[in-house]
Amino acid sequence: MAPPDPLPAPGAVPLPEGRGRPPPAAPRGRRIGLFGGSFDPIHAGHLHAARVARDRFELDRVVFVPAYRSPYKPGRTPAPGPDRMRMVEIAIQGERGFEASDLELARGGASYTIDTVRALPRVLGERPDCALYLVIGSDNLPGLGGWRDVRELLERVQPIVVQRDGDPDALLVELAVQVGVELARKVERGYLRLPPCVASSTDARAALGGDGDGGTVIPAAVLAYIRAHGLYGTRA
């Protein structure tokens, strides 16, 4: 009997795709976090929310976008846009993956999130189909159904909801009535049920008058900027 043919050397014969070796892993798409708001002024609660969102959802970039004028906060004039933009830049300096964009300030008028979502990938130089994550506080959920083009917005982004106040289950049930069960479930997938960082711009402004310290929730460098420019009734 003739001896059997020798086995080929390891690696000499390529294995068919999917047999004997795992297929190459698909590269993970870029994940971009959008954090909009008045930031009037930016404070520790904003930074806490952005850090948690970045780490939990492995965001490549978190972009802070100060609003020119919030359509949902009528009757109050915020600090000048350039000052709010500069305070954001100061607050996020040295934070991994954080950056600021003046997209809404440059656009002017009422700042609607859907307009920013449509424009943001191009402005950032990202692919049009990049994954967008919208960072919001739970206090936004009661009115979310009234946001401009809310269904298109929720279909395009994955919301990341940071707990501020209210009962999460009750908020989600109410949201389902406004936008439907499917979109409410999408919001629920991004709901971070963590102990809240209790801080608000309203309280910070109230504590800033005269020689106030902003309730200790404003970063020191931002507080120095506020006093140097006499914002919110402070004195240098």
MDAnalysis code that builds the backbone (N, CA, C; Angstrom):
import MDAnalysis as mda
import numpy as np

u = mda.Universe.empty(708, n_residues=236, atom_resindex=np.repeat(np.arange(236), 3), trajectory=True)
u.add_TopologyAttr("name", ["N", "CA", "C"] * 236)
u.add_TopologyAttr("resid", np.arange(1, 237))
u.add_TopologyAttr("resname", ["MET", "ALA", "PRO", "PRO", "ASP", "PRO", "LEU", "PRO", "ALA", "PRO", "GLY", "ALA", "VAL", "PRO", "LEU", "PRO", "GLU", "GLY", "ARG", "GLY", "ARG", "PRO", "PRO", "PRO", "ALA", "ALA", "PRO", "ARG", "GLY", "ARG", "ARG", "ILE", "GLY", "LEU", "PHE", "GLY", "GLY", "SER", "PHE", "ASP", "PRO", "ILE", "HIS", "ALA", "GLY", "HIS", "LEU", "HIS", "ALA", "ALA", "ARG", "VAL", "ALA", "ARG", "ASP", "ARG", "PHE", "GLU", "LEU", "ASP", "ARG", "VAL", "VAL", "PHE", "VAL", "PRO", "ALA", "TYR", "ARG", "SER", "PRO", "TYR", "LYS", "PRO", "GLY", "ARG", "THR", "PRO", "ALA", "PRO", "GLY", "PRO", "ASP", "ARG", "MET", "ARG", "MET", "VAL", "GLU", "ILE", "ALA", "ILE", "GLN", "GLY", "GLU", "ARG", "GLY", "PHE", "GLU", "ALA", "SER", "ASP", "LEU", "GLU", "LEU", "ALA", "ARG", "GLY", "GLY", "ALA", "SER", "TYR", "THR", "ILE", "ASP", "THR", "VAL", "ARG", "ALA", "LEU", "PRO", "ARG", "VAL", "LEU", "GLY", "GLU", "ARG", "PRO", "ASP", "CYS", "ALA", "LEU", "TYR", "LEU", "VAL", "ILE", "GLY", "SER", "ASP", "ASN", "LEU", "PRO", "GLY", "LEU", "GLY", "GLY", "TRP", "ARG", "ASP", "VAL", "ARG", "GLU", "LEU", "LEU", "GLU", "ARG", "VAL", "GLN", "PRO", "ILE", "VAL", "VAL", "GLN", "ARG", "ASP", "GLY", "ASP", "PRO", "ASP", "ALA", "LEU", "LEU", "VAL", "GLU", "LEU", "ALA", "VAL", "GLN", "VAL", "GLY", "VAL", "GLU", "LEU", "ALA", "ARG", "LYS", "VAL", "GLU", "ARG", "GLY", "TYR", "LEU", "ARG", "LEU", "PRO", "PRO", "CYS", "VAL", "ALA", "SER", "SER", "THR", "ASP", "ALA", "ARG", "ALA", "ALA", "LEU", "GLY", "GLY", "ASP", "GLY", "ASP", "GLY", "GLY", "THR", "VAL", "ILE", "PRO", "ALA", "ALA", "VAL", "LEU", "ALA", "TYR", "ILE", "ARG", "ALA", "HIS", "GLY", "LEU", "TYR", "GLY", "THR", "ARG", "ALA"])
u.atoms.positions = np.array([
    [0.862, -1.192, 0.000],
    [0.000, 0.000, 0.000],
    [0.891, 1.233, 0.000],
    [0.531, 2.170, -0.859],
    [1.330, 3.390, -0.963],
    [1.117, 4.241, 0.285],
    [2.171, 4.875, 0.751],
    [2.007, 5.729, 1.934],
    [1.087, 6.895, 1.624],
    [0.352, 7.371, 2.599],
    [-0.552, 8.512, 2.349],
    [0.241, 9.757, 2.005],
    [-0.421, 10.607, 1.234],
    [0.214, 11.888, 0.896],
    [0.498, 12.660, 2.172],
    [1.631, 13.345, 2.240],
    [1.931, 14.132, 3.442],
    [0.942, 15.269, 3.605],
    [0.640, 15.614, 4.867],
    [-0.245, 16.739, 5.141],
    [0.436, 18.044, 4.771],
    [-0.288, 18.993, 4.256],
    [0.322, 20.293, 3.936],
    [0.804, 20.978, 5.197],
    [1.819, 21.777, 5.049],
    [2.336, 22.545, 6.180],
    [1.263, 23.490, 6.692],
    [1.253, 23.729, 7.991],
    [0.257, 24.663, 8.545],
    [0.294, 26.004, 7.812],
    [-0.870, 26.459, 7.404],
    [-0.969, 27.752, 6.743],
    [-0.735, 27.694, 5.252],
    [-0.344, 26.520, 4.731],
    [-0.065, 26.439, 3.299],
    [-1.340, 26.479, 2.478],
    [-2.435, 25.964, 3.036],
    [-3.710, 25.950, 2.335],
    [-4.656, 26.883, 3.073],
    [-5.135, 27.940, 2.438],
    [-6.026, 28.866, 3.134],
    [-7.345, 28.197, 3.488],
    [-7.823, 28.454, 4.667],
    [-9.111, 27.921, 5.090],
    [-10.233, 28.730, 4.460],
    [-11.313, 28.069, 4.080],
    [-12.449, 28.827, 3.557],
    [-12.952, 29.823, 4.588],
    [-13.469, 30.939, 4.098],
    [-13.983, 31.971, 4.995],
    [-15.065, 31.388, 5.890],
    [-14.956, 31.654, 7.169],
    [-15.968, 31.194, 8.101],
    [-15.718, 29.804, 8.643],
    [-14.641, 29.125, 8.206],
    [-14.363, 27.789, 8.716],
    [-12.962, 27.767, 9.316],
    [-12.868, 27.401, 10.567],
    [-11.572, 27.241, 11.195],
    [-10.986, 28.508, 11.767],
    [-11.535, 29.662, 11.405],
    [-11.047, 30.925, 11.959],
    [-12.195, 31.930, 11.969],
    [-12.222, 32.790, 12.946],
    [-13.321, 33.762, 12.993],
    [-13.175, 34.785, 11.884],
    [-14.297, 35.276, 11.364],
    [-14.206, 36.344, 10.360],
    [-13.656, 37.600, 11.002],
    [-13.041, 38.476, 10.218],
    [-12.513, 39.715, 10.795],
    [-13.632, 40.547, 11.417],
    [-13.335, 41.122, 12.565],
    [-14.337, 41.936, 13.249],
    [-14.612, 43.208, 12.465],
    [-15.884, 43.553, 12.379],
    [-16.250, 44.794, 11.691],
    [-15.801, 45.978, 12.539],
    [-15.233, 46.988, 11.919],
    [-14.802, 48.149, 12.705],
    [-16.011, 48.852, 13.324],
    [-15.852, 49.308, 14.556],
    [-16.926, 50.028, 15.227],
    [-17.043, 51.426, 14.654],
    [-18.260, 51.821, 14.317],
    [-18.468, 53.153, 13.773],
    [-18.188, 54.229, 14.803],
    [-17.953, 55.418, 14.330],
    [-17.695, 56.544, 15.221],
    [-18.968, 56.895, 15.983],
    [-18.794, 57.193, 17.271],
    [-19.909, 57.548, 18.134],
    [-19.729, 58.986, 18.600],
    [-20.693, 59.829, 18.225],
    [-20.599, 61.256, 18.504],
    [-21.711, 61.659, 19.452],
    [-21.333, 62.240, 20.575],
    [-22.319, 62.737, 21.531],
    [-22.594, 64.209, 21.308],
    [-23.853, 64.566, 21.263],
    [-24.282, 65.969, 21.157],
    [-24.877, 66.385, 22.489],
    [-24.320, 67.429, 23.070],
    [-24.818, 67.950, 24.343],
    [-25.156, 69.416, 24.133],
    [-26.436, 69.687, 23.931],
    [-26.876, 71.062, 23.721],
    [-27.483, 71.651, 24.973],
    [-27.569, 72.964, 25.007],
    [-28.168, 73.637, 26.149],
    [-27.751, 75.090, 26.184],
    [-28.332, 75.843, 27.100],
    [-27.965, 77.245, 27.227],
    [-26.585, 77.400, 27.854],
    [-26.228, 76.490, 28.773],
    [-24.949, 76.580, 29.497],
    [-24.765, 78.004, 30.038],
    [-25.725, 78.393, 30.868],
    [-25.817, 79.794, 31.306],
    [-25.840, 79.910, 32.832],
    [-24.732, 79.552, 33.515],
    [-23.440, 79.097, 32.972],
    [-23.313, 77.574, 33.042],
    [-22.259, 77.057, 32.420],
    [-21.946, 75.638, 32.539],
    [-21.540, 75.345, 33.985],
    [-21.898, 74.167, 34.481],
    [-21.618, 73.847, 35.889],
    [-21.285, 72.360, 36.036],
    [-21.066, 71.956, 37.287],
    [-20.615, 70.594, 37.576],
    [-21.605, 69.544, 37.102],
    [-22.893, 69.841, 37.149],
    [-23.889, 68.885, 36.683],
    [-23.750, 68.585, 35.205],
    [-23.481, 69.611, 34.398],
    [-23.250, 69.390, 32.966],
    [-22.048, 68.481, 32.744],
    [-20.967, 68.755, 33.441],
    [-19.749, 67.976, 33.256],
    [-19.939, 66.532, 33.712],
    [-20.660, 66.347, 34.802],
    [-20.960, 64.997, 35.290],
    [-21.742, 64.216, 34.239],
    [-22.782, 64.832, 33.689],
    [-23.605, 64.162, 32.683],
    [-22.775, 63.772, 31.463],
    [-21.927, 64.674, 31.003],
    [-21.116, 64.401, 29.811],
    [-20.103, 63.288, 30.062],
    [-19.503, 63.272, 31.231],
    [-18.525, 62.221, 31.551],
    [-19.188, 60.847, 31.604],
    [-20.337, 60.786, 32.274],
    [-21.032, 59.507, 32.389],
    [-21.466, 59.016, 31.009],
    [-22.023, 59.907, 30.197],
    [-22.452, 59.532, 28.851],
    [-21.273, 59.037, 28.024],
    [-20.159, 59.763, 28.080],
    [-18.958, 59.361, 27.322],
    [-18.493, 57.969, 27.726],
    [-18.415, 57.716, 29.014],
    [-17.842, 56.458, 29.488],
    [-18.799, 55.287, 29.297],
    [-20.068, 55.474, 29.571],
    [-21.021, 54.375, 29.462],
    [-21.280, 53.962, 28.018],
    [-21.255, 54.925, 27.085],
    [-21.569, 54.621, 25.697],
    [-20.341, 54.681, 24.789],
    [-19.168, 54.773, 25.384],
    [-17.900, 54.749, 24.648],
    [-17.911, 55.754, 23.494],
    [-18.269, 56.979, 23.809],
    [-18.347, 58.024, 22.791],
    [-16.945, 58.490, 22.403],
    [-16.739, 58.670, 21.107],
    [-15.451, 59.154, 20.610],
    [-15.309, 60.664, 20.807],
    [-16.430, 61.373, 20.674],
    [-16.429, 62.818, 20.841],
    [-17.702, 63.223, 21.568],
    [-17.592, 64.186, 22.467],
    [-18.768, 64.799, 23.085],
    [-18.702, 66.283, 22.747],
    [-19.684, 66.747, 21.991],
    [-19.666, 68.110, 21.479],
    [-20.696, 68.948, 22.223],
    [-20.216, 69.944, 22.952],
    [-21.085, 70.887, 23.656],
    [-21.493, 71.982, 22.675],
    [-22.800, 72.214, 22.551],
    [-23.297, 73.198, 21.593],
    [-24.181, 74.204, 22.333],
    [-23.631, 75.362, 22.715],
    [-24.464, 76.379, 23.369],
    [-25.554, 76.900, 22.426],
    [-26.757, 77.006, 22.942],
    [-27.879, 77.491, 22.138],
    [-27.799, 79.000, 21.967],
    [-28.198, 79.475, 20.799],
    [-28.341, 80.928, 20.620],
    [-29.527, 81.415, 21.440],
    [-30.664, 80.740, 21.265],
    [-31.859, 81.053, 22.054],
    [-32.716, 79.808, 22.149],
    [-32.978, 79.359, 23.360],
    [-33.808, 78.172, 23.537],
    [-35.267, 78.512, 23.268],
    [-35.940, 77.762, 22.393],
    [-37.360, 78.025, 22.149],
    [-38.238, 77.602, 23.315],
    [-37.665, 76.879, 24.275],
    [-38.453, 76.352, 25.391],
    [-38.194, 77.115, 26.694],
    [-37.433, 78.208, 26.609],
    [-37.187, 79.040, 27.785],
    [-37.492, 80.495, 27.440],
    [-38.756, 80.787, 27.161],
    [-39.098, 82.170, 26.781],
    [-39.040, 83.102, 27.982],
    [-38.832, 84.375, 27.678],
    [-38.924, 85.370, 28.729],
    [-37.644, 85.627, 29.493],
    [-36.550, 84.954, 29.133],
    [-35.285, 85.210, 29.828],
    [-34.173, 85.339, 28.814],
    [-33.375, 86.386, 28.984],
    [-32.250, 86.609, 28.085],
    [-30.985, 86.038, 28.713],
    [-30.332, 85.088, 28.059],
    [-29.117, 84.508, 28.634],
    [-27.935, 85.455, 28.504],
    [-26.832, 85.086, 29.128],
    [-25.591, 85.835, 28.945],
    [-25.206, 85.806, 27.464],
    [-24.417, 86.780, 27.005],
    [-24.045, 86.808, 25.591],
    [-23.454, 85.481, 25.128],
    [-23.781, 85.115, 23.881],
    [-23.319, 83.845, 23.337],
    [-21.811, 83.650, 23.398],
    [-21.015, 84.643, 23.007],
    [-19.561, 84.455, 23.070],
    [-19.063, 84.151, 24.482],
    [-19.690, 84.755, 25.497],
    [-19.285, 84.473, 26.875],
    [-19.654, 83.042, 27.265],
    [-20.844, 82.591, 26.904],
    [-21.239, 81.227, 27.242],
    [-20.365, 80.210, 26.513],
    [-20.018, 80.512, 25.274],
    [-19.128, 79.635, 24.519],
    [-17.753, 79.563, 25.179],
    [-17.248, 80.700, 25.598],
    [-15.922, 80.721, 26.224],
    [-15.944, 79.985, 27.559],
    [-17.024, 80.126, 28.327],
    [-17.105, 79.410, 29.598],
    [-17.115, 77.899, 29.380],
    [-17.793, 77.447, 28.339],
    [-17.776, 76.016, 28.018],
    [-16.358, 75.570, 27.669],
    [-15.687, 76.343, 26.831],
    [-14.315, 75.986, 26.439],
    [-13.400, 75.889, 27.654],
    [-13.561, 76.808, 28.583],
    [-12.737, 76.796, 29.791],
    [-13.051, 75.558, 30.633],
    [-14.342, 75.253, 30.784],
    [-14.759, 74.160, 31.658],
    [-14.307, 72.796, 31.147],
    [-14.256, 72.618, 29.816],
    [-13.954, 71.290, 29.269],
    [-12.480, 71.121, 28.918],
    [-11.685, 72.136, 29.161],
    [-10.266, 72.045, 28.824],
    [-9.629, 70.862, 29.552],
    [-8.955, 70.012, 28.788],
    [-8.283, 68.854, 29.360],
    [-9.162, 67.636, 29.529],
    [-10.456, 67.739, 29.225],
    [-11.360, 66.597, 29.344],
    [-11.280, 65.748, 28.073],
    [-11.055, 64.465, 28.247],
    [-10.880, 63.560, 27.099],
    [-12.131, 63.533, 26.223],
    [-11.933, 63.845, 24.940],
    [-13.003, 63.734, 23.969],
    [-14.000, 64.863, 23.959],
    [-13.846, 65.849, 24.843],
    [-14.800, 66.954, 24.916],
    [-14.366, 68.087, 23.979],
    [-15.334, 68.712, 23.347],
    [-15.079, 69.889, 22.515],
    [-16.335, 70.750, 22.460],
    [-16.196, 71.958, 21.956],
    [-17.320, 72.887, 21.873],
    [-17.508, 73.331, 20.430],
    [-18.761, 73.574, 20.070],
    [-19.086, 74.063, 18.734],
    [-20.016, 75.265, 18.850],
    [-19.776, 76.275, 18.021],
    [-20.637, 77.462, 18.007],
    [-21.693, 77.364, 16.912],
    [-22.027, 76.145, 16.507],
    [-22.961, 75.931, 15.403],
    [-24.265, 76.695, 15.602],
    [-24.875, 76.587, 16.767],
    [-26.164, 77.250, 16.991],
    [-25.996, 78.746, 17.196],
    [-24.909, 79.157, 17.827],
    [-24.669, 80.589, 18.000],
    [-24.480, 81.265, 16.646],
    [-23.763, 80.603, 15.752],
    [-23.529, 81.175, 14.426],
    [-24.803, 81.191, 13.589],
    [-25.670, 80.207, 13.807],
    [-26.907, 80.116, 13.029],
    [-27.901, 81.185, 13.467],
    [-27.928, 81.507, 14.752],
    [-28.845, 82.514, 15.267],
    [-30.276, 82.003, 15.336],
    [-31.153, 82.843, 15.876],
    [-32.558, 82.480, 15.984],
    [-32.787, 81.401, 17.025],
    [-34.001, 80.849, 17.024],
    [-34.330, 79.773, 17.952],
    [-33.507, 78.542, 17.613],
    [-32.964, 77.896, 18.636],
    [-32.074, 76.750, 18.432],
    [-32.871, 75.462, 18.599],
    [-33.163, 74.814, 17.466],
    [-33.891, 73.553, 17.489],
    [-32.909, 72.394, 17.317],
    [-33.029, 71.391, 18.164],
    [-32.075, 70.289, 18.169],
    [-32.043, 69.558, 16.842],
    [-33.184, 69.381, 16.204],
    [-33.201, 68.636, 14.944],
    [-32.365, 69.337, 13.881],
    [-32.362, 70.677, 13.862],
    [-31.539, 71.397, 12.888],
    [-30.057, 71.125, 13.144],
    [-29.672, 71.075, 14.404],
    [-28.278, 70.804, 14.755],
    [-27.896, 69.382, 14.406],
    [-28.783, 68.436, 14.668],
    [-28.525, 67.029, 14.334],
    [-28.320, 66.860, 12.838],
    [-29.113, 67.545, 12.037],
    [-28.975, 67.429, 10.584],
    [-27.643, 67.970, 10.097],
    [-27.138, 69.004, 10.761],
    [-25.924, 69.676, 10.284],
    [-24.640, 69.157, 10.919],
    [-24.742, 68.542, 12.106],
    [-23.550, 68.277, 12.900],
    [-22.511, 67.379, 12.227],
    [-22.885, 66.243, 11.620],
    [-21.835, 65.406, 11.002],
    [-20.998, 66.160, 9.985],
    [-21.637, 66.960, 9.148],
    [-20.886, 67.724, 8.149],
    [-19.965, 68.738, 8.816],
    [-20.471, 69.432, 9.819],
    [-19.674, 70.447, 10.508],
    [-18.455, 69.820, 11.178],
    [-18.616, 68.619, 11.704],
    [-17.530, 67.948, 12.403],
    [-16.601, 67.163, 11.484],
    [-16.966, 67.064, 10.201],
    [-16.157, 66.268, 9.286],
    [-16.355, 64.773, 9.473],
    [-17.511, 64.371, 10.016],
    [-17.827, 62.961, 10.216],
    [-18.683, 62.440, 9.062],
    [-18.780, 61.119, 8.966],
    [-19.644, 60.515, 7.956],
    [-21.092, 60.898, 8.211],
    [-21.887, 61.067, 7.146],
    [-23.298, 61.425, 7.354],
    [-24.060, 60.404, 8.182],
    [-23.623, 59.124, 8.136],
    [-24.329, 58.076, 8.851],
    [-23.665, 57.720, 10.186],
    [-22.808, 58.601, 10.698],
    [-22.177, 58.319, 11.995],
    [-23.254, 58.186, 13.076],
    [-22.921, 57.459, 14.109],
    [-23.866, 57.263, 15.211],
    [-23.905, 58.521, 16.064],
    [-25.096, 59.073, 16.238],
    [-25.269, 60.279, 17.043],
    [-26.011, 59.938, 18.327],
    [-25.473, 60.428, 19.429],
    [-26.066, 60.232, 20.748],
    [-26.412, 61.609, 21.319],
    [-27.646, 61.771, 21.752],
    [-28.115, 63.056, 22.267],
    [-28.187, 62.999, 23.783],
    [-27.382, 63.810, 24.447],
    [-27.339, 63.835, 25.909],
    [-28.369, 64.841, 26.420],
    [-29.323, 64.365, 27.217],
    [-30.343, 65.242, 27.779],
    [-30.576, 64.861, 29.243],
    [-31.116, 65.794, 29.992],
    [-31.515, 65.510, 31.360],
    [-32.926, 64.966, 31.397],
    [-33.234, 64.185, 32.431],
    [-34.570, 63.607, 32.543],
    [-35.648, 64.685, 32.651],
    [-35.277, 65.904, 33.074],
    [-36.255, 66.985, 33.170],
    [-36.744, 67.436, 31.801],
    [-36.071, 66.997, 30.725],
    [-36.527, 67.324, 29.374],
    [-37.625, 66.375, 28.889],
    [-37.789, 65.220, 29.522],
    [-38.703, 64.213, 28.991],
    [-40.161, 64.644, 28.972],
    [-40.683, 65.346, 29.996],
    [-42.096, 65.716, 29.933],
    [-42.461, 66.543, 28.695],
    [-41.548, 67.372, 28.213],
    [-41.847, 68.202, 27.053],
    [-41.268, 67.700, 25.750],
    [-40.612, 66.540, 25.777],
    [-39.892, 66.076, 24.588],
    [-40.824, 65.856, 23.400],
    [-42.040, 65.408, 23.664],
    [-42.980, 65.169, 22.569],
    [-43.324, 66.415, 21.781],
    [-43.076, 67.600, 22.365],
    [-43.373, 68.846, 21.676],
    [-42.198, 69.441, 20.930],
    [-41.033, 68.777, 20.972],
    [-39.874, 69.290, 20.238],
    [-40.125, 69.204, 18.747],
    [-39.505, 70.112, 18.013],
    [-39.685, 70.158, 16.563],
    [-39.234, 68.838, 15.921],
    [-40.079, 68.279, 15.058],
    [-39.776, 67.050, 14.310],
    [-39.223, 65.964, 15.233],
    [-39.918, 65.758, 16.339],
    [-39.388, 64.871, 17.380],
    [-39.243, 63.429, 16.897],
    [-40.128, 62.974, 16.037],
    [-40.016, 61.586, 15.568],
    [-38.768, 61.412, 14.706],
    [-38.536, 62.350, 13.807],
    [-37.308, 62.281, 13.004],
    [-36.082, 62.351, 13.906],
    [-36.149, 63.197, 14.927],
    [-35.031, 63.344, 15.847],
    [-34.731, 62.028, 16.556],
    [-35.755, 61.391, 17.129],
    [-35.547, 60.172, 17.895],
    [-35.181, 58.989, 17.012],
    [-35.566, 59.030, 15.752],
    [-35.151, 57.970, 14.832],
    [-33.679, 58.110, 14.459],
    [-33.179, 59.343, 14.438],
    [-31.788, 59.575, 14.021],
    [-30.800, 59.386, 15.159],
    [-31.172, 59.757, 16.372],
    [-30.219, 59.725, 17.485],
    [-30.581, 58.628, 18.481],
    [-29.601, 58.252, 19.273],
    [-29.857, 57.458, 20.479],
    [-29.772, 58.410, 21.665],
    [-30.895, 58.710, 22.295],
    [-30.827, 59.588, 23.463],
    [-30.075, 58.923, 24.616],
    [-29.338, 59.729, 25.356],
    [-28.743, 59.321, 26.623],
    [-29.371, 60.230, 27.680],
    [-30.159, 59.649, 28.556],
    [-30.911, 60.424, 29.532],
    [-30.227, 60.332, 30.889],
    [-29.831, 61.464, 31.409],
    [-29.184, 61.535, 32.711],
    [-30.221, 61.948, 33.742],
    [-30.350, 61.157, 34.797],
    [-31.377, 61.415, 35.798],
    [-31.133, 62.733, 36.531],
    [-32.159, 63.558, 36.565],
    [-32.109, 64.803, 37.339],
    [-33.224, 64.821, 38.371],
    [-34.449, 64.636, 37.907],
    [-35.559, 64.542, 38.846],
    [-36.693, 63.776, 38.176],
    [-37.705, 63.433, 38.973],
    [-38.833, 62.686, 38.459],
    [-38.611, 61.185, 38.547],
    [-39.712, 60.443, 38.475],
    [-39.661, 58.982, 38.499],
    [-39.435, 58.469, 37.086],
    [-38.335, 57.725, 36.828],
    [-38.029, 57.293, 35.462],
    [-39.166, 56.529, 34.798],
    [-39.785, 55.585, 35.521],
    [-40.843, 54.776, 34.914],
    [-42.039, 55.636, 34.533],
    [-42.419, 56.555, 35.400],
    [-43.548, 57.423, 35.095],
    [-43.232, 58.340, 33.914],
    [-41.998, 58.844, 33.850],
    [-41.605, 59.708, 32.737],
    [-41.659, 58.953, 31.412],
    [-41.228, 57.705, 31.414],
    [-41.209, 56.910, 30.183],
    [-42.621, 56.537, 29.744],
    [-43.496, 56.259, 30.696],
    [-44.887, 55.970, 30.343],
    [-45.528, 57.191, 29.695],
    [-45.278, 58.358, 30.269],
    [-45.816, 59.593, 29.695],
    [-45.238, 59.849, 28.308],
    [-43.952, 59.567, 28.142],
    [-43.322, 59.776, 26.840],
    [-43.918, 58.850, 25.789],
    [-44.231, 57.610, 26.163],
    [-44.821, 56.658, 25.213],
    [-46.146, 57.174, 24.669],
    [-46.895, 57.882, 25.503],
    [-48.155, 58.468, 25.045],
    [-47.887, 59.539, 23.987],
    [-46.777, 60.264, 24.160],
    [-46.468, 61.379, 23.264],
    [-45.867, 60.920, 21.938],
    [-44.941, 59.945, 21.982],
    [-44.175, 59.607, 20.772],
    [-44.348, 58.161, 20.334],
    [-45.093, 57.363, 21.086],
    [-45.291, 55.969, 20.737],
    [-44.368, 55.057, 21.527],
    [-44.773, 53.809, 21.641],
    [-44.048, 52.850, 22.477],
    [-42.659, 52.562, 21.934],
    [-42.531, 52.400, 20.609],
    [-41.230, 52.024, 20.031],
    [-40.159, 53.078, 20.305],
    [-40.485, 54.346, 20.077],
    [-39.501, 55.397, 20.316],
    [-39.245, 55.595, 21.804],
    [-40.274, 55.401, 22.626],
    [-40.075, 55.505, 24.073],
    [-39.132, 54.409, 24.561],
    [-39.227, 53.221, 23.979],
    [-38.307, 52.146, 24.354],
    [-36.876, 52.474, 23.948],
    [-36.730, 53.149, 22.826],
    [-35.391, 53.570, 22.415],
    [-34.813, 54.543, 23.429],
    [-35.627, 55.471, 23.900],
    [-35.182, 56.401, 24.937],
    [-34.821, 55.625, 26.207],
    [-35.626, 54.646, 26.553],
    [-35.372, 53.857, 27.767],
    [-34.024, 53.141, 27.689],
    [-33.632, 52.686, 26.495],
    [-32.346, 51.992, 26.346],
    [-31.167, 52.898, 26.689],
    [-31.367, 54.198, 26.588],
    [-30.301, 55.132, 26.913],
    [-30.474, 55.820, 28.247],
    [-31.396, 55.332, 29.063],
    [-31.688, 55.978, 30.354],
    [-30.674, 55.506, 31.392],
    [-29.901, 56.434, 31.933],
    [-28.900, 56.122, 32.948],
    [-29.529, 56.323, 34.324],
    [-29.873, 55.234, 34.966],
    [-30.542, 55.315, 36.271],
    [-29.482, 55.379, 37.359],
    [-28.902, 56.549, 37.467],
    [-27.820, 56.782, 38.420],
    [-28.246, 57.846, 39.417],
    [-27.613, 57.871, 40.576],
    [-27.901, 58.980, 41.500],
    [-27.609, 60.305, 40.811],
    [-28.528, 61.257, 40.864],
    [-28.334, 62.518, 40.146],
    [-27.279, 63.392, 40.795],
    [-26.637, 64.204, 39.946],
    [-25.762, 65.252, 40.445],
    [-26.623, 66.516, 40.529],
    [-26.954, 66.919, 41.733],
    [-27.914, 68.017, 41.912],
    [-27.205, 69.349, 41.676],
    [-27.461, 69.919, 40.528],
    [-26.888, 71.226, 40.177],
    [-27.718, 71.794, 39.048],
    [-27.934, 73.088, 39.060],
    [-28.678, 73.734, 37.982],
    [-28.109, 75.116, 37.730],
    [-28.258, 75.564, 36.501],
    [-27.800, 76.913, 36.167],
    [-28.598, 77.967, 36.914],
    [-29.885, 77.693, 37.140],
    [-30.722, 78.651, 37.863],
    [-30.179, 78.886, 39.272],
    [-29.883, 77.789, 39.973],
    [-29.352, 77.917, 41.333],
    [-27.972, 78.574, 41.325],
    [-27.156, 78.222, 40.321],
    [-25.817, 78.802, 40.243],
    [-25.892, 80.310, 40.040],
    [-26.788, 80.752, 39.149],
    [-26.928, 82.195, 38.918],
    [-27.398, 82.903, 40.181],
    [-28.323, 82.263, 40.897],
    [-28.853, 82.884, 42.117],
    [-27.772, 83.057, 43.171],
    [-26.787, 82.169, 43.164],
    [-25.715, 82.226, 44.167],
    [-24.542, 83.094, 43.734],
    [-24.619, 83.677, 42.533],
    [-23.477, 84.408, 41.997],
    [-23.486, 85.895, 42.310],
    [-24.607, 86.440, 42.707],
    [-24.674, 87.880, 42.901],
    [-23.626, 88.392, 43.874],
    [-23.070, 89.545, 43.573],
    [-22.057, 90.160, 44.435],
    [-20.824, 89.289, 44.526],
    [-20.506, 88.840, 45.722],
    [-19.308, 88.034, 45.928],
    [-19.622, 86.548, 46.043],
    [-20.783, 86.116, 45.579],
    [-21.176, 84.722, 45.703],
    [-20.239, 83.789, 44.962],
    [-20.306, 82.519, 45.358],
    [-19.383, 81.533, 44.779],
    [-20.077, 80.592, 43.811],
    [-21.326, 80.909, 43.413],
    [-22.021, 80.043, 42.472],
    [-22.449, 78.736, 43.094],
    [-22.588, 78.707, 44.402],
    [-23.021, 77.487, 45.043],
    [-22.001, 76.375, 44.973],
    [-20.760, 76.696, 44.671],
    [-19.638, 75.748, 44.568],
    [-19.800, 74.753, 43.425],
    [-20.782, 74.933, 42.551],
    [-20.968, 73.985, 41.448],
    [-20.320, 74.476, 40.161],
    [-19.833, 75.694, 40.149],
    [-19.199, 76.242, 38.956],
    [-17.695, 76.012, 39.041],
    [-17.087, 75.455, 38.006],
    [-15.632, 75.256, 38.042],
    [-14.905, 76.563, 38.332],
    [-13.801, 76.461, 39.076],
    [-13.095, 77.661, 39.540],
    [-12.680, 78.564, 38.385],
    [-12.180, 77.978, 37.302],
    [-11.722, 78.793, 36.170],
    [-12.890, 79.505, 35.500],
    [-14.050, 78.850, 35.467],
    [-15.247, 79.481, 34.904],
    [-15.705, 80.617, 35.823],
    [-15.661, 80.385, 37.126],
    [-16.048, 81.426, 38.085],
    [-15.145, 82.649, 37.945],
    [-13.851, 82.418, 37.739],
    [-12.922, 83.536, 37.549],
    [-13.290, 84.329, 36.303],
    [-13.677, 83.631, 35.237],
    [-14.092, 84.316, 34.003],
    [-15.358, 85.136, 34.263],
    [-16.316, 84.555, 34.967],
    [-17.569, 85.255, 35.258],
    [-17.293, 86.551, 36.018],
    [-16.439, 86.467, 37.026],
    [-16.147, 87.666, 37.819],
    [-15.354, 88.689, 37.007],
    [-14.424, 88.218, 36.194],
    [-13.614, 89.147, 35.401],
    [-14.455, 89.932, 34.407],
    [-15.579, 89.333, 33.972],
    [-16.413, 89.990, 32.978],
    [-17.719, 90.519, 33.570],
    [-17.856, 90.428, 34.893],
    [-19.027, 90.994, 35.543],
    [-20.339, 90.359, 35.137],
    [-20.320, 89.064, 34.844],
    [-21.543, 88.376, 34.422],
    [-22.403, 88.023, 35.630],
    [-23.708, 87.976, 35.411],
    [-24.674, 87.565, 36.430],
    [-24.619, 88.429, 37.694],
    [-24.239, 89.676, 37.541],
    [-24.236, 90.588, 38.663],
    [-23.056, 90.446, 39.613],
    [-22.014, 89.745, 39.164],
    [-20.854, 89.565, 40.037],
    [-19.970, 90.808, 40.007],
    [-19.083, 90.863, 40.995],
    [-18.081, 91.910, 41.038],
    [-16.708, 91.252, 41.001],
    [-15.804, 91.861, 40.284],
    [-14.446, 91.312, 40.167],
    [-13.764, 91.314, 41.514],
])
